[in-house]
Amino acid sequence: MPRRPDDPGLYFETHVFMCVNERPEGHPRGCCKARGAEALRDYMKSKSKGLGLSKLRINQAGCLDRCELGPTMVIYPEGIWYTVRTEADIDEVLETHLKNGGRVERLMLPPELTPAKAAKLKTGS
């Protein structure tokens, strides 16, 4: 829904939600936490401050329902989803997307790539 002219000003211009959901060990869907999401979130928070990015909030989220593709994050207001696995991935998202307004296409998760479709791609069925 677009903002209306009479809406109050934004406190944060951008929100990053990083999944840090934890499931029991051996769960068939896995979880972002077991794939290092907490450390990546902490790194992203620290690195964003070092880059001087303001009007930005990096939050942890519970399950974003794309566990098989994770660790996952979504950036609003754009609604762009990424999978990030390394600090270098985080650096690229910070620099390209959050600082310069571009997109990191190699890390983007299109809406049609659901966990079920990802599982089929992995098994080749």
N, C-alpha and C positions, 0 to 999 in steps of 0.2 A: 504494500500500500504506500503510495507516495506521501511525502510530507506535505502538510498544508501550510499556507502562508502564516496562519495564526498559531502554529505549533511553537512551543518554547525552543530555544536554541539547544544544540546538541552539547552534552557534557563530554562525550567521546565521539569522534568522527568515525572511528573504526574499532570494531571488536573482532578479536581472534578467539575462537573457541577451539581448544585443543583437547581431544578426548584422552582422558587418563583412566577410563573405565577398567575395572579389574573383575575378571571372572575366575572361577575355580580353575586350578591347574588341570590341563587336559580337556578343557571345554572345547567342543568341536569348532566353535567360531573363533576361539582365541580371544585376545584382548589387547588393546593398545598399550596398557600399562606394562604388560609382559614384554612388549616390543620396544620399551625404552621411552615411552611418551612423557613420563614425568621429567626425566633429565632433559629431553628436548624442549619441553615447555619452559623449564627453568633457564636453559640456555637462551631461548628466544627472548624471554623477559629481560635478562641481563644484557644481551646483545642489542636489543631495541633501545634500551636506555643509553648505551654507549654510542649509538648512531644518532641520538638526539631526537628520536621520533616522539612527537607529542600528540596529544588528542587520540591516543591509542591505548586500548586496554587488552591485555592478553589474559584470558581466563581459562581455567580448567573446566572441562565439561565431563559429565557422565557419558554414558553410551550415546554415540551419534548414529548407531545402527549401520555402520559400514566397517565392522571390526576386521573382516578378512582383508581389507584394503589398507589397514592401518600400519602405523599410527596416522590418524586422520585429523584434519583441522578444517574449519570453515571460517571464512573472513566475511564479515558484514560491514557495510551495507550491500556489497556486491553479491554476496552469496556464492563465492568461489570456494570450491572444495579442493584440498590438496592432500596427498599422502606424503609424509616426510619421514625419512629413515635415518638421516645423518645430520650432523651440525652443518655440513656444507649445503644440504637441502634447505635448512632453516636460513642460512646466510643468503641463499638465492631468493627465497620468498621475501625476506626482509628488504633486500636491496631492490629487487625487480618489482615486486608488487607493492609493498608498503611504503617504500621510499619514492619510487619512480612511477608508480601507477600502472605498471605493465603486468604481464601474466607469465607464470612459469609453466608453460604448456606441458612439459614433460612430467610434471608432478600433479597436474590437474586431474580431478576425478569427475568425469561427466556424469550427469544424473542417470543415464541409462546403464552405467556400470554399477550394477547392484551386487551385493555380496553373493547372491546365488549365481549370477553370471560369471563373477570372478572365480568362484569355485569350479564352474564348468570349464573355464579357460585353463585352469591349473591341471585338471584331470583329463582334459581333451575330449570330454563327452559332449 
